[in-house]
Amino acid sequence: MKNNFDYKPGKKKKDNTIKSQRQLKVGEELRHLISNALHRETFYDQILETNNITITEVDVSSDLKNAKVYVMPLGGKQKLEVIDSLNKVKNHIKKLISSGITLRQIPKINFIIDNSFEYAKHIDQILHKIKN
């Protein structure tokens, strides 16, 4: 008889969907500091100067060494150009926020487009089709 279970004793799977209070707190603090840096500083980049950028979420890894910064330009225009420009100046942004947060090591920042708005719009359209 074959065992259909995928259980291996002694091995724990880490559930990355549940964030600790520390991760959430650091993520929110980074979101606040990065948005202030983008608002107040000049990066000498035409794309960053002309677009209003919303930082929707900062997802910090469990070891607090990496951070995914989810952004969306206002109106959803020039997404790829904005992400490229932000990733070019991410070291400068990291230097700017380092004085505002007390961590042993400032996380590596990676900017990513937030697709949750399109996903929510798609779900809303499906629900309206079902309703009608």
N, CA, C and O atoms as a GROMACS GRO file, in nm:
protein
  528
    1MET      N    1   0.083  -0.118   0.000
    1MET     CA    2   0.000   0.000   0.000
    1MET      C    3   0.088   0.125   0.000
    1MET      O    4   0.182   0.136   0.079
    2LYS      N    5   0.057   0.217  -0.088
    2LYS     CA    6   0.137   0.337  -0.103
    2LYS      C    7   0.081   0.449  -0.015
    2LYS      O    8  -0.040   0.468  -0.006
    3ASN      N    9   0.171   0.521   0.049
    3ASN     CA   10   0.133   0.632   0.135
    3ASN      C   11   0.113   0.757   0.050
    3ASN      O   12   0.202   0.797  -0.025
    4ASN      N   13  -0.004   0.819   0.061
    4ASN     CA   14  -0.035   0.938  -0.018
    4ASN      C   15  -0.003   1.068   0.052
    4ASN      O   16  -0.032   1.176   0.000
    5PHE      N   17   0.056   1.060   0.168
    5PHE     CA   18   0.086   1.181   0.243
    5PHE      C   19   0.222   1.237   0.203
    5PHE      O   20   0.314   1.162   0.169
    6ASP      N   21   0.232   1.367   0.207
    6ASP     CA   22   0.358   1.435   0.177
    6ASP      C   23   0.418   1.487   0.307
    6ASP      O   24   0.460   1.603   0.315
    7TYR      N   25   0.423   1.401   0.407
    7TYR     CA   26   0.471   1.442   0.538
    7TYR      C   27   0.610   1.385   0.560
    7TYR      O   28   0.633   1.265   0.545
    8LYS      N   29   0.701   1.474   0.597
    8LYS     CA   30   0.837   1.433   0.629
    8LYS      C   31   0.867   1.483   0.769
    8LYS      O   32   0.877   1.603   0.791
    9PRO      N   33   0.881   1.391   0.864
    9PRO     CA   34   0.905   1.436   1.001
    9PRO      C   35   1.035   1.512   1.014
    9PRO      O   36   1.134   1.480   0.949
   10GLY      N   37   1.032   1.613   1.100
   10GLY     CA   38   1.152   1.692   1.124
   10GLY      C   39   1.168   1.808   1.028
   10GLY      O   40   1.251   1.896   1.052
   11LYS      N   41   1.091   1.812   0.922
   11LYS     CA   42   1.098   1.921   0.825
   11LYS      C   43   0.980   2.015   0.848
   11LYS      O   44   0.865   1.973   0.843
   12LYS      N   45   1.011   2.139   0.871
   12LYS     CA   46   0.906   2.238   0.887
   12LYS      C   47   0.902   2.326   0.764
   12LYS      O   48   1.004   2.373   0.715
   13LYS      N   49   0.782   2.346   0.715
   13LYS     CA   50   0.765   2.439   0.604
   13LYS      C   51   0.736   2.576   0.662
   13LYS      O   52   0.651   2.592   0.750
   14LYS      N   53   0.806   2.673   0.612
   14LYS     CA   54   0.784   2.809   0.658
   14LYS      C   55   0.673   2.871   0.575
   14LYS      O   56   0.678   2.870   0.452
   15ASP      N   57   0.574   2.923   0.642
   15ASP     CA   58   0.463   2.989   0.576
   15ASP      C   59   0.497   3.136   0.558
   15ASP      O   60   0.496   3.212   0.655
   16ASN      N   61   0.527   3.176   0.435
   16ASN     CA   62   0.569   3.314   0.408
   16ASN      C   63   0.451   3.410   0.396
   16ASN      O   64   0.472   3.531   0.381
   17THR      N   65   0.329   3.358   0.403
   17THR     CA   66   0.215   3.447   0.388
   17THR      C   67   0.185   3.521   0.518
   17THR      O   68   0.124   3.629   0.515
   18ILE      N   69   0.226   3.466   0.630
   18ILE     CA   70   0.200   3.531   0.758
   18ILE      C   71   0.323   3.613   0.796
   18ILE      O   72   0.433   3.560   0.809
   19LYS      N   73   0.301   3.742   0.814
   19LYS     CA   74   0.411   3.833   0.847
   19LYS      C   75   0.412   3.859   0.996
   19LYS      O   76   0.307   3.868   1.060
   20SER      N   77   0.531   3.872   1.051
   20SER     CA   78   0.544   3.905   1.193
   20SER      C   79   0.514   4.053   1.214
   20SER      O   80   0.513   4.132   1.119
   21GLN      N   81   0.489   4.090   1.338
   21GLN     CA   82   0.464   4.230   1.369
   21GLN      C   83   0.584   4.316   1.334
   21GLN      O   84   0.569   4.430   1.289
   22ARG      N   85   0.702   4.262   1.353
   22ARG     CA   86   0.825   4.336   1.320
   22ARG      C   87   0.834   4.363   1.171
   22ARG      O   88   0.867   4.474   1.130
   23GLN      N   89   0.804   4.262   1.088
   23GLN     CA   90   0.807   4.281   0.943
   23GLN      C   91   0.706   4.386   0.900
   23GLN      O   92   0.736   4.472   0.817
   24LEU      N   93   0.587   4.380   0.956
   24LEU     CA   94   0.484   4.477   0.920
   24LEU      C   95   0.523   4.618   0.961
   24LEU      O   96   0.503   4.714   0.886
   25LYS      N   97   0.580   4.631   1.080
   25LYS     CA   98   0.620   4.763   1.130
   25LYS      C   99   0.733   4.821   1.046
   25LYS      O  100   0.730   4.938   1.010
   26VAL      N  101   0.834   4.739   1.015
   26VAL     CA  102   0.946   4.785   0.933
   26VAL      C  103   0.897   4.820   0.792
   26VAL      O  104   0.940   4.920   0.735
   27GLY      N  105   0.809   4.738   0.737
   27GLY     CA  106   0.755   4.765   0.604
   27GLY      C  107   0.680   4.896   0.597
   27GLY      O  108   0.694   4.972   0.501
   28GLU      N  109   0.600   4.922   0.698
   28GLU     CA  110   0.524   5.048   0.700
   28GLU      C  111   0.616   5.168   0.718
   28GLU      O  112   0.594   5.273   0.658
   29GLU      N  113   0.717   5.153   0.802
   29GLU     CA  114   0.813   5.263   0.822
   29GLU      C  115   0.892   5.290   0.693
   29GLU      O  116   0.915   5.405   0.657
   30LEU      N  117   0.932   5.184   0.623
   30LEU     CA  118   1.003   5.201   0.495
   30LEU      C  119   0.913   5.268   0.392
   30LEU      O  120   0.959   5.353   0.315
   31ARG      N  121   0.785   5.229   0.389
   31ARG     CA  122   0.691   5.290   0.294
   31ARG      C  123   0.682   5.440   0.319
   31ARG      O  124   0.682   5.519   0.225
   32HIS      N  125   0.673   5.477   0.443
   32HIS     CA  126   0.663   5.619   0.480
   32HIS      C  127   0.792   5.694   0.441
   32HIS      O  128   0.785   5.802   0.383
   33LEU      N  129   0.908   5.638   0.473
   33LEU     CA  130   1.035   5.704   0.444
   33LEU      C  131   1.061   5.715   0.294
   33LEU      O  132   1.110   5.818   0.247
   34ILE      N  133   1.030   5.611   0.218
   34ILE     CA  134   1.053   5.613   0.074
   34ILE      C  135   0.960   5.714   0.007
   34ILE      O  136   1.002   5.787  -0.082
   35SER      N  137   0.834   5.718   0.051
   35SER     CA  138   0.742   5.815  -0.010
   35SER      C  139   0.784   5.958   0.021
   35SER      O  140   0.772   6.045  -0.065
   36ASN      N  141   0.834   5.982   0.141
   36ASN     CA  142   0.886   6.116   0.173
   36ASN      C  143   1.009   6.149   0.090
   36ASN      O  144   1.024   6.263   0.044
   37ALA      N  145   1.096   6.052   0.070
   37ALA     CA  146   1.217   6.076  -0.011
   37ALA      C  147   1.179   6.107  -0.156
   37ALA      O  148   1.238   6.196  -0.217
   38LEU      N  149   1.082   6.035  -0.210
   38LEU     CA  150   1.040   6.061  -0.348
   38LEU      C  151   0.972   6.196  -0.361
   38LEU      O  152   0.981   6.262  -0.464
   39HIS      N  153   0.904   6.237  -0.256
   39HIS     CA  154   0.831   6.365  -0.260
   39HIS      C  155   0.924   6.485  -0.245
   39HIS      O  156   0.905   6.587  -0.310
   40ARG      N  157   1.025   6.472  -0.160
   40ARG     CA  158   1.108   6.588  -0.124
   40ARG      C  159   1.237   6.599  -0.202
   40ARG      O  160   1.287   6.710  -0.221
   41GLU      N  161   1.293   6.491  -0.248
   41GLU     CA  162   1.425   6.493  -0.311
   41GLU      C  163   1.414   6.509  -0.462
   41GLU      O  164   1.311   6.479  -0.522
   42THR      N  165   1.521   6.556  -0.521
   42THR     CA  166   1.533   6.567  -0.665
   42THR      C  167   1.631   6.461  -0.712
   42THR      O  168   1.744   6.454  -0.663
   43PHE      N  169   1.589   6.380  -0.808
   43PHE     CA  170   1.673   6.271  -0.858
   43PHE      C  171   1.727   6.299  -0.997
   43PHE      O  172   1.797   6.216  -1.055
   44TYR      N  173   1.695   6.416  -1.052
   44TYR     CA  174   1.741   6.455  -1.185
   44TYR      C  175   1.704   6.352  -1.290
   44TYR      O  176   1.782   6.321  -1.381
   45ASP      N  177   1.585   6.301  -1.277
   45ASP     CA  178   1.530   6.205  -1.372
   45ASP      C  179   1.395   6.260  -1.417
   45ASP      O  180   1.306   6.281  -1.335
   46GLN      N  181   1.381   6.282  -1.546
   46GLN     CA  182   1.260   6.344  -1.600
   46GLN      C  183   1.136   6.261  -1.570
   46GLN      O  184   1.030   6.317  -1.541
   47ILE      N  185   1.146   6.130  -1.575
   47ILE     CA  186   1.030   6.044  -1.552
   47ILE      C  187   0.986   6.052  -1.406
   47ILE      O  188   0.866   6.058  -1.378
   48LEU      N  189   1.080   6.053  -1.314
   48LEU     CA  190   1.044   6.062  -1.172
   48LEU      C  191   0.993   6.200  -1.136
   48LEU      O  192   0.910   6.214  -1.046
   49GLU      N  193   1.040   6.302  -1.205
   49GLU     CA  194   0.997   6.438  -1.175
   49GLU      C  195   0.856   6.466  -1.227
   49GLU      O  196   0.783   6.544  -1.167
   50THR      N  197   0.817   6.402  -1.338
   50THR     CA  198   0.688   6.432  -1.399
   50THR      C  199   0.574   6.341  -1.354
   50THR      O  200   0.458   6.373  -1.378
   51ASN      N  201   0.605   6.227  -1.290
   51ASN     CA  202   0.502   6.133  -1.248
   51ASN      C  203   0.482   6.137  -1.098
   51ASN      O  204   0.578   6.142  -1.021
   52ASN      N  205   0.356   6.134  -1.057
   52ASN     CA  206   0.324   6.114  -0.916
   52ASN      C  207   0.320   5.964  -0.890
   52ASN      O  208   0.248   5.891  -0.957
   53ILE      N  209   0.397   5.920  -0.793
   53ILE     CA  210   0.412   5.777  -0.768
   53ILE      C  211   0.352   5.743  -0.634
   53ILE      O  212   0.381   5.808  -0.533
   54THR      N  213   0.268   5.641  -0.632
   54THR     CA  214   0.208   5.593  -0.509
   54THR      C  215   0.278   5.466  -0.466
   54THR      O  216   0.292   5.372  -0.545
   55ILE      N  217   0.321   5.462  -0.342
   55ILE     CA  218   0.380   5.340  -0.287
   55ILE      C  219   0.268   5.270  -0.210
   55ILE      O  220   0.224   5.319  -0.106
   56THR      N  221   0.224   5.157  -0.262
   56THR     CA  222   0.109   5.090  -0.203
   56THR      C  223   0.148   4.998  -0.088
   56THR      O  224   0.074   4.986   0.009
   57GLU      N  225   0.263   4.932  -0.098
   57GLU     CA  226   0.302   4.836   0.005
   57GLU      C  227   0.452   4.812  -0.001
   57GLU      O  228   0.513   4.821  -0.107
   58VAL      N  229   0.510   4.781   0.113
   58VAL     CA  230   0.649   4.737   0.119
   58VAL      C  231   0.649   4.602   0.188
   58VAL      O  232   0.609   4.590   0.304
   59ASP      N  233   0.692   4.501   0.116
   59ASP     CA  234   0.695   4.364   0.167
   59ASP      C  235   0.839   4.332   0.208
   59ASP      O  236   0.928   4.321   0.123
   60VAL      N  237   0.861   4.316   0.338
   60VAL     CA  238   0.995   4.293   0.391
   60VAL      C  239   1.011   4.143   0.417
   60VAL      O  240   0.920   4.078   0.468
   61SER      N  241   1.129   4.090   0.382
   61SER     CA  242   1.155   3.948   0.406
   61SER      C  243   1.168   3.921   0.555
   61SER      O  244   1.183   4.013   0.635
   62SER      N  245   1.162   3.794   0.591
   62SER     CA  246   1.164   3.758   0.733
   62SER      C  247   1.296   3.793   0.802
   62SER      O  248   1.298   3.816   0.922
   63ASP      N  249   1.406   3.797   0.726
   63ASP     CA  250   1.535   3.834   0.785
   63ASP      C  251   1.562   3.984   0.776
   63ASP      O  252   1.670   4.030   0.815
   64LEU      N  253   1.467   4.060   0.725
   64LEU     CA  254   1.474   4.206   0.711
   64LEU      C  255   1.590   4.254   0.625
   64LEU      O  256   1.639   4.365   0.642
   65LYS      N  257   1.634   4.169   0.532
   65LYS     CA  258   1.746   4.207   0.444
   65LYS      C  259   1.700   4.250   0.305
   65LYS      O  260   1.774   4.315   0.232
   66ASN      N  261   1.579   4.213   0.267
   66ASN     CA  262   1.526   4.247   0.135
   66ASN      C  263   1.387   4.307   0.150
   66ASN      O  264   1.310   4.269   0.239
   67ALA      N  265   1.357   4.403   0.063
   67ALA     CA  266   1.225   4.466   0.065
   67ALA      C  267   1.177   4.484  -0.079
   67ALA      O  268   1.248   4.537  -0.164
   68LYS      N  269   1.055   4.438  -0.104
   68LYS     CA  270   0.989   4.461  -0.231
   68LYS      C  271   0.897   4.580  -0.213
   68LYS      O  272   0.807   4.579  -0.128
   69VAL      N  273   0.919   4.683  -0.292
   69VAL     CA  274   0.839   4.805  -0.283
   69VAL      C  275   0.743   4.807  -0.401
   69VAL      O  276   0.785   4.819  -0.516
   70TYR      N  277   0.614   4.794  -0.372
   70TYR     CA  278   0.512   4.792  -0.475
   70TYR      C  279   0.467   4.935  -0.502
   70TYR      O  280   0.423   5.005  -0.411
   71VAL      N  281   0.480   4.978  -0.628
   71VAL     CA  282   0.448   5.115  -0.665
   71VAL      C  283   0.352   5.118  -0.783
   71VAL      O  284   0.341   5.022  -0.859
   72MET      N  285   0.282   5.231  -0.795
   72MET     CA  286   0.193   5.254  -0.907
   72MET      C  287   0.196   5.402  -0.940
   72MET      O  288   0.165   5.486  -0.855
   73PRO      N  289   0.234   5.436  -1.065
   73PRO     CA  290   0.227   5.578  -1.104
   73PRO      C  291   0.081   5.621  -1.116
   73PRO      O  292  -0.007   5.541  -1.150
   74LEU      N  293   0.056   5.746  -1.086
   74LEU     CA  294  -0.079   5.798  -1.090
   74LEU      C  295  -0.136   5.784  -1.231
   74LEU      O  296  -0.074   5.826  -1.328
   75GLY      N  297  -0.252   5.725  -1.240
   75GLY     CA  298  -0.315   5.702  -1.369
   75GLY      C  299  -0.266   5.575  -1.437
   75GLY      O  300  -0.321   5.536  -1.540
   76GLY      N  301  -0.167   5.511  -1.383
   76GLY     CA  302  -0.116   5.386  -1.440
   76GLY      C  303  -0.039   5.405  -1.570
   76GLY      O  304  -0.022   5.310  -1.646
   77LYS      N  305   0.008   5.527  -1.595
   77LYS     CA  306   0.081   5.555  -1.719
   77LYS      C  307   0.231   5.543  -1.697
   77LYS      O  308   0.280   5.570  -1.587
   78GLN      N  309   0.302   5.503  -1.798
   78GLN     CA  310   0.449   5.490  -1.798
   78GLN      C  311   0.499   5.400  -1.686
   78GLN      O  312   0.598   5.432  -1.619
   79LYS      N  313   0.432   5.288  -1.666
   79LYS     CA  314   0.470   5.198  -1.557
   79LYS      C  315   0.613   5.147  -1.570
   79LYS      O  316   0.691   5.155  -1.475
   80LEU      N  317   0.647   5.097  -1.686
   80LEU     CA  318   0.780   5.038  -1.704
   80LEU      C  319   0.890   5.141  -1.692
   80LEU      O  320   0.996   5.114  -1.634
   81GLU      N  321   0.866   5.260  -1.746
   81GLU     CA  322   0.967   5.366  -1.736
   81GLU      C  323   0.988   5.409  -1.592
   81GLU      O  324   1.101   5.434  -1.550
   82VAL      N  325   0.879   5.417  -1.516
   82VAL     CA  326   0.888   5.457  -1.375
   82VAL      C  327   0.965   5.351  -1.296
   82VAL      O  328   1.051   5.385  -1.215
   83ILE      N  329   0.935   5.224  -1.319
   83ILE     CA  330   1.004   5.116  -1.247
   83ILE      C  331   1.153   5.115  -1.282
   83ILE      O  332   1.237   5.099  -1.193
   84ASP      N  333   1.185   5.133  -1.409
   84ASP     CA  334   1.327   5.138  -1.449
   84ASP      C  335   1.399   5.255  -1.382
   84ASP      O  336   1.511   5.239  -1.333
   85SER      N  337   1.335   5.371  -1.380
   85SER     CA  338   1.397   5.488  -1.317
   85SER      C  339   1.415   5.469  -1.168
   85SER      O  340   1.518   5.505  -1.112
   86LEU      N  341   1.314   5.412  -1.102
   86LEU     CA  342   1.324   5.389  -0.958
   86LEU      C  343   1.434   5.287  -0.925
   86LEU      O  344   1.508   5.304  -0.828
   87ASN      N  345   1.445   5.183  -1.005
   87ASN     CA  346   1.548   5.083  -0.980
   87ASN      C  347   1.688   5.138  -1.008
   87ASN      O  348   1.787   5.088  -0.954
   88LYS      N  349   1.697   5.240  -1.094
   88LYS     CA  350   1.827   5.303  -1.118
   88LYS      C  351   1.873   5.386  -0.999
   88LYS      O  352   1.993   5.394  -0.972
   89VAL      N  353   1.778   5.449  -0.929
   89VAL     CA  354   1.814   5.536  -0.817
   89VAL      C  355   1.791   5.470  -0.681
   89VAL      O  356   1.789   5.539  -0.579
   90LYS      N  357   1.773   5.339  -0.678
   90LYS     CA  358   1.739   5.273  -0.552
   90LYS      C  359   1.851   5.282  -0.448
   90LYS      O  360   1.823   5.284  -0.328
   91ASN      N  361   1.977   5.286  -0.492
   91ASN     CA  362   2.085   5.301  -0.395
   91ASN      C  363   2.085   5.440  -0.332
   91ASN      O  364   2.116   5.455  -0.213
   92HIS      N  365   2.051   5.540  -0.411
   92HIS     CA  366   2.040   5.676  -0.358
   92HIS      C  367   1.923   5.685  -0.259
   92HIS      O  368   1.935   5.750  -0.155
   93ILE      N  369   1.812   5.621  -0.291
   93ILE     CA  370   1.696   5.619  -0.201
   93ILE      C  371   1.732   5.546  -0.072
   93ILE      O  372   1.694   5.588   0.037
   94LYS      N  373   1.805   5.437  -0.086
   94LYS     CA  374   1.847   5.361   0.033
   94LYS      C  375   1.934   5.447   0.124
   94LYS      O  376   1.920   5.442   0.246
   95LYS      N  377   2.022   5.525   0.065
   95LYS     CA  378   2.107   5.615   0.144
   95LYS      C  379   2.023   5.723   0.214
   95LYS      O  380   2.050   5.758   0.329
   96LEU      N  381   1.922   5.775   0.144
   96LEU     CA  382   1.837   5.879   0.201
   96LEU      C  383   1.755   5.828   0.320
   96LEU      O  384   1.736   5.900   0.418
   97ILE      N  385   1.706   5.705   0.311
   97ILE     CA  386   1.620   5.654   0.419
   97ILE      C  387   1.700   5.594   0.534
   97ILE      O  388   1.643   5.567   0.640
   98SER      N  389   1.829   5.573   0.515
   98SER     CA  390   1.908   5.507   0.619
   98SER      C  391   1.915   5.588   0.749
   98SER      O  392   1.928   5.530   0.857
   99SER      N  393   1.906   5.719   0.739
   99SER     CA  394   1.913   5.800   0.861
   99SER      C  395   1.780   5.802   0.936
   99SER      O  396   1.776   5.839   1.054
  100GLY      N  397   1.671   5.762   0.870
  100GLY     CA  398   1.540   5.770   0.932
  100GLY      C  399   1.493   5.642   0.998
  100GLY      O  400   1.386   5.641   1.059
  101ILE      N  401   1.569   5.535   0.988
  101ILE     CA  402   1.526   5.409   1.045
  101ILE      C  403   1.641   5.346   1.122
  101ILE      O  404   1.757   5.353   1.080
  102THR      N  405   1.609   5.284   1.234
  102THR     CA  406   1.714   5.224   1.317
  102THR      C  407   1.710   5.072   1.298
  102THR      O  408   1.642   5.001   1.371
  103LEU      N  409   1.784   5.027   1.201
  103LEU     CA  410   1.801   4.884   1.176
  103LEU      C  411   1.950   4.856   1.168
  103LEU      O  412   2.030   4.943   1.135
  104ARG      N  413   1.985   4.733   1.198
  104ARG     CA  414   2.125   4.694   1.190
  104ARG      C  415   2.174   4.704   1.045
  104ARG      O  416   2.286   4.748   1.018
  105GLN      N  417   2.088   4.662   0.954
  105GLN     CA  418   2.122   4.666   0.812
  105GLN      C  419   1.999   4.714   0.735
  105GLN      O  420   1.889   4.662   0.753
  106ILE      N  421   2.016   4.813   0.650
  106ILE     CA  422   1.906   4.865   0.569
  106ILE      C  423   1.876   4.761   0.460
  106ILE      O  424   1.968   4.714   0.394
  107PRO      N  425   1.749   4.725   0.442
  107PRO     CA  426   1.716   4.622   0.342
  107PRO      C  427   1.749   4.665   0.199
  107PRO      O  428   1.745   4.783   0.165
  108LYS      N  429   1.782   4.566   0.115
  108LYS     CA  430   1.798   4.592  -0.028
  108LYS      C  431   1.658   4.617  -0.084
  108LYS      O  432   1.564   4.542  -0.057
  109ILE      N  433   1.648   4.722  -0.162
  109ILE     CA  434   1.518   4.765  -0.213
  109ILE      C  435   1.504   4.723  -0.359
  109ILE      O  436   1.596   4.739  -0.439
  110ASN      N  437   1.387   4.669  -0.392
  110ASN     CA  438   1.356   4.633  -0.529
  110ASN      C  439   1.215   4.685  -0.559
  110ASN      O  440   1.120   4.650  -0.489
  111PHE      N  441   1.201   4.769  -0.660
  111PHE     CA  442   1.073   4.828  -0.695
  111PHE      C  443   1.000   4.738  -0.794
  111PHE      O  444   1.058   4.688  -0.891
  112ILE      N  445   0.870   4.718  -0.768
  112ILE     CA  446   0.786   4.630  -0.849
  112ILE      C  447   0.653   4.701  -0.874
  112ILE      O  448   0.604   4.774  -0.789
  113ILE      N  449   0.596   4.679  -0.992
  113ILE     CA  450   0.464   4.735  -1.024
  113ILE      C  451   0.358   4.662  -0.944
  113ILE      O  452   0.360   4.539  -0.936
  114ASP      N  453   0.267   4.737  -0.884
  114ASP     CA  454   0.157   4.678  -0.808
  114ASP      C  455   0.042   4.650  -0.903
  114ASP      O  456  -0.020   4.742  -0.957
  115ASN      N  457   0.013   4.523  -0.923
  115ASN     CA  458  -0.093   4.482  -1.015
  115ASN      C  459  -0.224   4.456  -0.943
  115ASN      O  460  -0.319   4.407  -1.005
  116SER      N  461  -0.234   4.488  -0.816
  116SER     CA  462  -0.356   4.458  -0.741
  116SER      C  463  -0.474   4.541  -0.789
  116SER      O  464  -0.589   4.498  -0.779
  117PHE      N  465  -0.447   4.661  -0.842
  117PHE     CA  466  -0.557   4.744  -0.891
  117PHE      C  467  -0.622   4.682  -1.015
  117PHE      O  468  -0.745   4.680  -1.026
  118GLU      N  469  -0.541   4.632  -1.108
  118GLU     CA  470  -0.596   4.568  -1.227
  118GLU      C  471  -0.668   4.439  -1.190
  118GLU      O  472  -0.771   4.406  -1.248
  119TYR      N  473  -0.614   4.366  -1.093
  119TYR     CA  474  -0.676   4.243  -1.049
  119TYR      C  475  -0.812   4.271  -0.984
  119TYR      O  476  -0.909   4.199  -1.010
  120ALA      N  477  -0.820   4.374  -0.902
  120ALA     CA  478  -0.946   4.411  -0.838
  120ALA      C  479  -1.048   4.456  -0.943
  120ALA      O  480  -1.167   4.424  -0.932
  121LYS      N  481  -1.002   4.529  -1.043
  121LYS     CA  482  -1.092   4.573  -1.151
  121LYS      C  483  -1.145   4.454  -1.229
  121LYS      O  484  -1.263   4.450  -1.265
  122HIS      N  485  -1.057   4.358  -1.254
  122HIS     CA  486  -1.097   4.237  -1.326
  122HIS      C  487  -1.202   4.158  -1.246
  122HIS      O  488  -1.301   4.112  -1.302
  123ILE      N  489  -1.181   4.142  -1.118
  123ILE     CA  490  -1.276   4.070  -1.032
  123ILE      C  491  -1.409   4.144  -1.028
  123ILE      O  492  -1.515   4.082  -1.031
  124ASP      N  493  -1.404   4.277  -1.022
  124ASP     CA  494  -1.526   4.358  -1.021
  124ASP      C  495  -1.605   4.339  -1.150
  124ASP      O  496  -1.727   4.329  -1.148
  125GLN      N  497  -1.535   4.335  -1.263
  125GLN     CA  498  -1.603   4.313  -1.391
  125GLN      C  499  -1.669   4.176  -1.396
  125GLN      O  500  -1.780   4.162  -1.448
  126ILE      N  501  -1.600   4.076  -1.344
  126ILE     CA  502  -1.658   3.940  -1.342
  126ILE      C  503  -1.784   3.938  -1.254
  126ILE      O  504  -1.884   3.877  -1.292
  127LEU      N  505  -1.778   4.003  -1.139
  127LEU     CA  506  -1.895   4.005  -1.051
  127LEU      C  507  -2.012   4.079  -1.113
  127LEU      O  508  -2.127   4.040  -1.094
  128HIS      N  509  -1.984   4.186  -1.188
  128HIS     CA  510  -2.093   4.258  -1.256
  128HIS      C  511  -2.154   4.174  -1.367
  128HIS      O  512  -2.275   4.183  -1.391
  129LYS      N  513  -2.073   4.093  -1.436
  129LYS     CA  514  -2.126   4.005  -1.539
  129LYS      C  515  -2.216   3.899  -1.478
  129LYS      O  516  -2.321   3.867  -1.534
  130ILE      N  517  -2.177   3.846  -1.364
  130ILE     CA  518  -2.257   3.745  -1.297
  130ILE      C  519  -2.389   3.805  -1.246
  130ILE      O  520  -2.494   3.741  -1.252
  131LYS      N  521  -2.381   3.926  -1.195
  131LYS     CA  522  -2.498   3.992  -1.140
  131LYS      C  523  -2.602   4.023  -1.248
  131LYS      O  524  -2.722   4.014  -1.224
  132ASN      N  525  -2.556   4.059  -1.367
  132ASN     CA  526  -2.649   4.095  -1.476
  132ASN      C  527  -2.688   3.977  -1.552
  132ASN      O  528  -2.765   3.988  -1.647
   0.00000   0.00000   0.00000
